[in-house]
Amino acid sequence: MTVVKTGGHRTTATSPRAEVKSALVRLIPAAVIVLAVMCGLGYLLTHPLRDTAFERWDGSVNRFLARHRQEPWTTLTHLLTFAAETYTVLSIGLVFFVGMRVHLRRWRESCFLLAAVAGEVLIFVGTTLVIDRPRPSVPHLDGAPPTSSFPSGHTAAACTLYGALTLIALSASTRAWLRTLAVVVGILVPISVAMARLYRGMHYPTDVLGGALLAVIWLAVTFTVIERRRR
């Protein structure tokens, strides 16, 4: 920490290393709490609510969609899924991570994006290691990864990545068209991905809602700790 004189007043300037350490001190306990919340919801779905009317309703949505599958929706949902595949999220995230660092000449937005995406992945993986929920009992149009149906990883990834980029655009850009475009993309892409996962029989409605909840909570945490706090 260094002391800087501005206009006759003394202010403290925190070093980048100290700022990273301070952020981690807040983010790690928050991630543990979010993980506990997700595991609690997963336990609720797989134990107290198992074989109940609620679970039957949950599965009825998938059965309805499976009975009404037809083109062009089958092909379209296949394409929409790619918006939240692991390699897509990593590629887009890397491009924006580097691009924002070069264009804005600071680390804040890039670090926020990194913390949001990395934290979401860790919380998602941790939840699936604790919760073991089978996939919906309908024909699956995609290969099922070796993870629990709860929460939806594609939905969580889409909400986190595109939501983070939307928040960055709203806070860092003054261009109205860019801010509007970011909001449209940040809303439509996650919703489209969630609907695609339901249509393709890969998740229950509560799975995609769980993935969205994970992303929203974690985005709120990371934005508060990194973006708003550093402002």
PLY file of the C-alpha trace (Angstrom):
ply
format ascii 1.0
element vertex 231
property float x
property float y
property float z
element edge 230
property int vertex1
property int vertex2
end_header
0.00 0.00 0.00
1.33 3.43 -0.96
0.31 6.96 0.04
-0.56 9.39 -2.78
-1.07 13.15 -2.37
-3.94 14.59 -4.42
-5.02 18.21 -4.02
-3.37 18.53 -0.64
-5.03 15.37 0.66
-3.50 11.98 1.26
-5.11 8.90 -0.22
-3.99 5.30 -0.15
-3.37 3.35 -3.35
-3.57 -0.41 -3.04
-1.18 -2.52 -5.10
-2.62 -4.93 -7.70
-1.40 -7.91 -5.68
-3.15 -6.61 -2.56
-6.34 -5.99 -4.53
-6.33 -9.56 -5.87
-5.74 -10.94 -2.38
-8.55 -8.78 -0.98
-10.93 -9.97 -3.69
-10.07 -13.63 -3.10
-10.64 -13.25 0.63
-14.21 -12.24 -0.18
-14.88 -14.44 -3.19
-13.76 -17.79 -1.77
-16.10 -17.78 1.28
-18.90 -16.48 -0.97
-18.31 -19.35 -3.40
-18.52 -21.86 -0.54
-21.84 -20.35 0.54
-23.24 -20.46 -3.01
-22.06 -24.08 -3.32
-23.84 -24.94 -0.07
-27.05 -23.30 -1.31
-26.92 -25.23 -4.61
-26.24 -28.51 -2.83
-29.14 -27.81 -0.48
-31.50 -27.24 -3.41
-30.19 -30.35 -5.12
-30.75 -32.42 -1.98
-34.29 -31.06 -1.75
-35.03 -32.20 -5.32
-33.43 -35.62 -4.99
-34.72 -36.58 -1.54
-37.76 -34.83 0.03
-39.34 -34.03 -3.35
-38.43 -37.29 -5.05
-41.39 -39.32 -6.36
-43.82 -36.54 -5.44
-46.40 -34.64 -7.47
-43.87 -31.84 -7.86
-41.33 -34.15 -9.50
-44.02 -35.59 -11.77
-44.92 -32.07 -12.86
-41.23 -31.33 -13.39
-40.93 -34.30 -15.73
-44.21 -33.60 -17.51
-42.65 -30.57 -19.21
-39.94 -32.75 -20.74
-42.48 -35.38 -21.83
-44.64 -32.70 -23.49
-41.69 -31.27 -25.39
-40.47 -34.74 -26.41
-43.89 -35.59 -27.90
-43.89 -32.41 -29.99
-40.38 -32.49 -31.41
-40.19 -31.48 -35.05
-38.08 -29.54 -37.50
-36.78 -26.88 -37.60
-36.77 -26.83 -33.79
-34.67 -29.97 -33.43
-31.90 -28.52 -35.60
-32.23 -25.04 -34.12
-31.93 -26.26 -30.53
-28.87 -28.27 -31.54
-27.23 -25.08 -32.83
-28.28 -23.06 -29.79
-26.59 -25.55 -27.48
-23.23 -24.62 -29.00
-23.56 -21.11 -27.53
-22.82 -22.59 -24.09
-20.52 -25.51 -24.88
-17.30 -25.58 -22.88
-15.03 -24.71 -25.80
-17.38 -21.91 -26.90
-17.44 -20.32 -23.44
-13.66 -20.64 -23.10
-13.02 -19.20 -26.58
-15.38 -16.24 -26.18
-14.18 -15.61 -22.64
-10.52 -15.61 -23.72
-11.15 -13.23 -26.63
-12.98 -10.73 -24.42
-10.50 -11.16 -21.56
-7.60 -10.13 -23.79
-9.63 -7.63 -25.84
-10.89 -5.71 -22.82
-7.43 -5.59 -21.27
-5.95 -4.14 -24.46
-8.83 -1.77 -25.29
-9.59 -0.46 -21.81
-5.95 -0.58 -20.60
-6.91 -1.90 -17.19
-7.56 -5.25 -15.56
-10.86 -4.65 -13.72
-13.30 -5.88 -16.40
-11.07 -8.75 -17.46
-10.67 -9.92 -13.86
-14.42 -9.69 -13.30
-15.06 -11.87 -16.36
-12.43 -14.39 -15.27
-13.72 -14.58 -11.70
-17.32 -14.95 -12.88
-16.67 -17.77 -15.35
-14.09 -19.63 -13.26
-16.19 -19.41 -10.12
-19.32 -20.62 -11.90
-17.44 -23.66 -13.22
-16.05 -24.56 -9.81
-19.41 -24.19 -8.08
-21.15 -26.20 -10.80
-18.60 -29.04 -10.65
-18.71 -29.07 -6.86
-22.50 -29.32 -6.90
-22.51 -32.21 -9.37
-19.99 -34.09 -7.23
-22.41 -33.95 -4.29
-25.76 -34.19 -6.09
-26.57 -37.16 -8.33
-29.83 -36.49 -10.16
-30.69 -38.68 -13.16
-31.57 -37.09 -16.49
-35.25 -36.83 -17.50
-36.80 -40.14 -18.59
-37.29 -39.09 -22.23
-35.17 -39.74 -25.33
-32.05 -37.59 -25.16
-30.98 -35.75 -28.31
-27.46 -35.10 -26.99
-24.85 -37.26 -25.39
-25.24 -37.09 -21.61
-22.04 -35.92 -19.86
-21.05 -37.79 -16.67
-22.52 -35.11 -14.42
-25.73 -34.72 -12.46
-28.79 -33.35 -14.22
-28.91 -30.67 -11.50
-27.97 -27.96 -12.11
-27.84 -27.30 -15.85
-24.25 -26.50 -16.68
-25.12 -25.09 -20.10
-27.66 -22.70 -18.59
-25.29 -21.62 -15.82
-22.46 -21.06 -18.29
-24.65 -19.06 -20.69
-26.10 -16.87 -17.94
-22.65 -16.26 -16.45
-20.71 -15.51 -19.64
-23.27 -13.42 -21.48
-24.55 -11.87 -18.27
-21.03 -10.80 -17.29
-20.41 -9.27 -20.71
-23.73 -7.43 -20.43
-22.81 -5.98 -17.03
-19.42 -4.92 -18.37
-21.00 -3.19 -21.37
-23.49 -1.37 -19.15
-20.82 -0.19 -16.72
-17.91 0.54 -19.09
-19.50 1.71 -22.36
-21.28 4.95 -23.17
-22.48 3.80 -26.59
-26.25 3.33 -26.50
-26.29 0.80 -29.35
-23.65 -1.37 -27.65
-25.44 -1.29 -24.32
-28.74 -2.21 -25.99
-27.14 -5.02 -27.98
-25.48 -6.38 -24.85
-28.79 -6.45 -22.96
-30.58 -8.20 -25.84
-27.86 -10.82 -26.18
-27.51 -11.21 -22.42
-31.22 -12.02 -22.11
-32.01 -13.96 -25.29
-28.99 -16.28 -25.40
-29.35 -17.75 -21.88
-33.12 -18.17 -22.30
-32.61 -19.85 -25.68
-29.97 -22.20 -24.28
-32.21 -23.13 -21.34
-35.15 -23.88 -23.65
-32.89 -25.91 -25.92
-31.73 -28.09 -23.01
-35.36 -28.74 -22.03
-36.41 -29.50 -25.60
-33.53 -31.92 -26.12
-34.43 -33.83 -22.95
-31.20 -33.11 -21.12
-32.59 -31.30 -18.06
-35.72 -30.80 -15.98
-37.14 -27.28 -15.66
-35.80 -27.13 -12.10
-32.33 -27.97 -13.45
-32.24 -24.97 -15.77
-33.72 -22.75 -13.07
-31.01 -23.99 -10.72
-28.32 -23.20 -13.28
-29.73 -19.72 -13.81
-29.93 -19.13 -10.04
-26.31 -20.20 -9.62
-25.21 -17.74 -12.30
-27.28 -14.82 -11.04
-26.08 -15.16 -7.46
-22.45 -15.56 -8.46
-22.59 -12.66 -10.91
-24.02 -10.44 -8.16
-21.21 -11.49 -5.82
-18.36 -11.00 -8.29
-19.74 -7.70 -9.60
-20.06 -6.33 -6.07
-16.59 -7.48 -5.01
-14.64 -6.57 -8.15
-16.52 -4.00 -10.20
-18.53 -1.90 -7.76
-16.04 -2.09 -4.88
-13.10 -0.96 -7.02
-15.12 1.98 -8.33
0 1
1 2
2 3
3 4
4 5
5 6
6 7
7 8
8 9
9 10
10 11
11 12
12 13
13 14
14 15
15 16
16 17
17 18
18 19
19 20
20 21
21 22
22 23
23 24
24 25
25 26
26 27
27 28
28 29
29 30
30 31
31 32
32 33
33 34
34 35
35 36
36 37
37 38
38 39
39 40
40 41
41 42
42 43
43 44
44 45
45 46
46 47
47 48
48 49
49 50
50 51
51 52
52 53
53 54
54 55
55 56
56 57
57 58
58 59
59 60
60 61
61 62
62 63
63 64
64 65
65 66
66 67
67 68
68 69
69 70
70 71
71 72
72 73
73 74
74 75
75 76
76 77
77 78
78 79
79 80
80 81
81 82
82 83
83 84
84 85
85 86
86 87
87 88
88 89
89 90
90 91
91 92
92 93
93 94
94 95
95 96
96 97
97 98
98 99
99 100
100 101
101 102
102 103
103 104
104 105
105 106
106 107
107 108
108 109
109 110
110 111
111 112
112 113
113 114
114 115
115 116
116 117
117 118
118 119
119 120
120 121
121 122
122 123
123 124
124 125
125 126
126 127
127 128
128 129
129 130
130 131
131 132
132 133
133 134
134 135
135 136
136 137
137 138
138 139
139 140
140 141
141 142
142 143
143 144
144 145
145 146
146 147
147 148
148 149
149 150
150 151
151 152
152 153
153 154
154 155
155 156
156 157
157 158
158 159
159 160
160 161
161 162
162 163
163 164
164 165
165 166
166 167
167 168
168 169
169 170
170 171
171 172
172 173
173 174
174 175
175 176
176 177
177 178
178 179
179 180
180 181
181 182
182 183
183 184
184 185
185 186
186 187
187 188
188 189
189 190
190 191
191 192
192 193
193 194
194 195
195 196
196 197
197 198
198 199
199 200
200 201
201 202
202 203
203 204
204 205
205 206
206 207
207 208
208 209
209 210
210 211
211 212
212 213
213 214
214 215
215 216
216 217
217 218
218 219
219 220
220 221
221 222
222 223
223 224
224 225
225 226
226 227
227 228
228 229
229 230
